């Protein structure tokens, strides 16, 4: 079976998306319905929706990483920057500055 996967990689939906087989099957319940114990799916539709979902997740991750960099450059520590992002939107990081030292 591993040999067949290596011979025709474009045949499998997870190679079209660029993720591992394990991750594909972990994400599958979000995009397909089960009937009689098996997933009923239209491969093209599932692959397109899964690709859009993964792209959206990557964009959110990139925005968060950029906001963390901005916060660190403004003087926040690593833990303080993460905590600030939990409580605020990443777009607000441009105007955020750490509090002064507490007495």
N, C-alpha and C positions, 0 to 999 in steps of 0.2 A: 504494500500500500504506500509506503514512503517512497518507493521507487517511482510509482505512477504519479505521485504528487510532484516529484521533481521533474518528470518528463513533460507534463502539461500544466505549468503553474497558472496560466491564464484561465483555466477551466474553473477554478475555485473562487468563490466570491471574496474570501478574505484576502487573497492576493490582489484582487482588483482594487480593494480599498487600501491595502498596504498595512494590514494588521496581522497579528498571529491568529491561528485557527482557534486557540483557546479564547482569546478576547472576542472573536466573532461570535462564538457560541455563548459567551457570557452576555453579550449585548443583544442577541437574537430575541429574547423574550420582550424587549422593549418595542420591537418592530414587527413581530409576527404573532399570529393567533395559533393556539393549539387546538387541534381537532382529532379525536380518537388517539390521543397520545403522541401525535406527530405535528410538527409545525407546518401550517399551510402558508406558503409564501410565494410571491412573485419575485424571482431573484433580482430582476432589474430594478423594481421598485424598492425592495429592501436594501439593496446595495446603494442606491441613490440617497435614500433617507438616512442610512447609517453613515454615509460619507458626509452628508450635510451636518449631521449631529456631531461627528468627530471634528469637523472643521470649526463648528461653533465652540466646542469645548477648547480647541487649540487657541482660538482668538481670545477667549476669556482668560486662559492661562497666560497668554502673552501680555494682555493688558495688565493683569495682576503683577506679573514680573516687572513690567515697566514702572508701575506705581511703587513697587517695593524699592526699585532703584532710585526713584525720585525722593522717596521718604528718607532713604539712607543718606542721600546727598544733602538733604536738609538738616541732618544731624540726629535723626532717629537711630536708635540701636536696632539690631535685628529683631528681637522679640517685641519691642515697642512698635516697630513698623508693621509686623504681622498683626498685632492686636489692634492697631489703628485701622487696618484694612478690614478687620472683622466687623468693625462698628461703622465704617463709612464706605461710600462708593469710591471706586478707584479714580474716578474723574476729579474728585476733590483733593487728591494728593498734591496737586500743583500748589495749592494755597496753604498746605498744612505745614506747621512748624511745631517742634517739640516745646513743651512747657519749660519754663526756667527751672533751675534746681530748687527743690523744696527745702524750706528752712528746717 
